[in-house]
Amino acid sequence: MWQAACGARHRREAIMTEIHTYAPRHDEPARDAHRAAWEERYQSRPAVWSGQPNQPLVDEIEHIAEPGRALEVGCGEGADAVWLAGQGWLVTAVDLSATALERAAVLAADAGVAQHITFTDAPVEDVIAGSEAFNLVTSLYTHPDAGGRWLVDTLASAVAPGGMLLVVAHHPTDPHAMEHPDLRTTAFDAAEVSDALDRDLWEVSATVRERTTRMADGHERLWRDSVLAARRHG
């Protein structure tokens, strides 16, 4: 028992050392406030998300035959990053919360794909500026105060020729978004933000998709997603 506990402690320390190499920087107050709010949320419970990849990601990406380098923005506890790595992608996964990244690193290690994922809490603009272009850039349910158009424009700059951009958000009419004040102001329609992409450079699909999930109490819940999937011309 002692040996098992000791091994788990050393494994956790190794993961923490890896995560802590990406030291948080002092950002503008708005970003610091978001970082603190998300950190508080993750620390308030053992797990915030289901541990399963988001279905819009699976629907759009699983058919790509030749995986390459992927940037995942807002990775949370790592389910999407781990799924991508399992499909053969080399993933850079970004999140504000150190607690979320710690859990994501554990998930990646347990899945045997840790060597294929780099986790960082650096601002996404810095990650993009310091990296080569990516074959895939994804953001699922990230709703920055700067708005969906800013998000699309920023992430599009990281996509290599021939690469794909996938941005999924809560639609303004999504029941979940309508129930939460922060989402009521930051949810967006994919079609409205898609004009950030030059149609001479991009093939763009902007849709609203409905899905249902069964909640813990047994009832089904409707979700309405904004899905922007764009391929940059080679």
N, C-alpha and C positions, 0 to 999 in steps of 0.2 A: 504493500500500500504506500509506504513512504517513498519507495523508488518511483512508483507511478506518479505521485504528487510532485516529486522533485523534477521528473522529466517534463511534466506539464508546465511547471514553473519556468524551467529553462527555455522551453519552446515559446512560452508567452513572452519572456524577456527578449528572445531573439527577434520575434515579430515586432515588439515595441521598438527595439533598436532600429529595425528597418524603417518603420514609420517615422521615427523621430529624426531621421536624417533630413526630412522635409520640414524644416522649422517654420512655424507660422511667422509671417511678417506683420508688421504694424500697418494695417490698411486704413483707409478712410473710415470714419465712424460708422457709416451705414454697413459696410462689409463686416466690421468688427461686431456690430449688433447682430447681424445674421449668424455669424459664426457662433456667438454666445448662445443665441436662441436655439440653434440646431444642436449644439453640444448639450444644452440642458434637456432637450427632448430625448436625445439618445441615452443620456445617463439616467433618465427617469424610468426606464424599463429595460428588461433583458434583450428584447428585440422589438424593433419598430415595424419592420416589414416581414413579408411571408417567407423570404428566403428563396423564392421562385423567380425566374426571369420574367420581365414584363412581356405580355403576349404580343403587343405591337412590335417589339424588337424581334421576337422569334419569327413573326409573320413576314417581316421585311428582309431579314438577314439570313435565315437558315438556308435559303436556296443559292446563296453566293458561293460559287465553286472554288474560288481562289482567295482565301482570306489573306490579309496583310497586316498593316499597322492600324490600330484603332485608338481613338481618343473617346473616352466616356466621361461626360461631364455631369456631376451630381450623382456619383456612384453609390452613395449611401452605404449599406451594409454589404454590398458587393455581389449581389445575385446576378446582375446583368454582366458585370465584368467577368465573373467566373464562367458564366455560360458562354460568352464570346471566346474566352481563352480555351474552353473545351471544344469549340468549333475550329480552333486553329489560329485565332487572332492573337497578335502580340499587342497587349492592351496597356495604355496609360489611363489610369482611373483617378479622377479628381473629385474631392469633396472638401467642404469646409470643416467638418467635424472630425477631430482626432479619434473620438470614440467609435464613430462609424468606420473609419479607416482601420482601426484595430480589429474590429469584428470582420471586416472585409478580408483582411489579411489572414485571419484564422480560417475563414471559409475557403479562401483560395488554397491554403495549405492542406486543409482536409480533403479538398477536391483534387489535389495533386497537380495544380496548375500555377502555383505561386511563382515559379520561375518565368511565367509568361505575362505577369502583370506587374506594373510599376504603380504604386499608390502615392499620391501626393496631395497635400493640402494647399499648394501654391495657387494663387489666383489664375484663373483659366487664361487670361490674357498673357501672363508670364509663361505659362506652359506652351502656348501656341508660339510665342515669340522665340522661345528657346528650342523649338523642335523642328524637324523636317515635317513636311506636309504628311497628312494621314490618308490612308485609303478609305477609312470610315470614321465619321465623327457623329456621335450620338448624344442626345440629351433627352431624357425621359422624365417628364413631370418636374422640370426645373422652371421656376417662374420668377425671374429676376425683376427687381423694381424698375430696372431700366427698360423693361418691356420685351415682348416677343420679337419685335423687329430687330432690336439691338442684339438679342441672342442669336438670331439667324445670321445676321450680318457678321458677327464676331466669329461664330463657328464656321461659317462658309469660308473664311479666310484660311482655315487650317486644312481644307480638303484638297488633296492632290488631283491633278487632271485624271479623269476616269474614275474618281472616287465618289463616295456617296455620303450625303448628309441626311440624318434622320432626327427630326425634332418632334417629340410627342408632348402634348400639354393637355391640361383640362380645358375643355371648351367652356366659354362663358355661360352656356346653358346646362353644363354638367351639374347634376344635383349636388354632388360633393362640393364643387366650387361655389355654388350658390349658398351653401350652408356655412362657408368659412369666409370671414371678412377679408383676410389677406388674399385669398384666391379670387374673390369677387373683383378685386382691382388688378390682379396680375394674370388671370387666365386669358387666353387669346385664341382667336380663330386662325387656323393655319393659312387659309386663303388670304386673309388680310395682311399677314406678315410676310407672305411669300414674295411680295414685290421688292423685298430686299435683295432678291436674286435676279441677276441679269439673264433674261431668257435667251440671249445669244450665247451665254456660257453654260446654262443649266437646263436640263430637262426636269420639270417640276410636277409633282403630284401633291395637291393639297386637298385633304378630305376630312369629313367628320365621320367618325365610326362609333357605333354603339356596341356595348358588350354588357354582359351581366355576370356577376359573381355571387356565390352563395356565402353569406356572412356567418359568423360564429353562432348566431342565434337561429340560423336556419332559413332566414328569409333571403330573397334575391335582391340584389341592388343593381340599379342601372348606372352605367358610367358612359359619358359622352366625351370622346377623345378628339382633339385636333391632331392630325397626323400630316406632317410635312416630310415627304421623301423626295430627295433631289439628287440627280446624278450630274456631276460636272463633266462637261465634254472633254475628251482627251486631246 
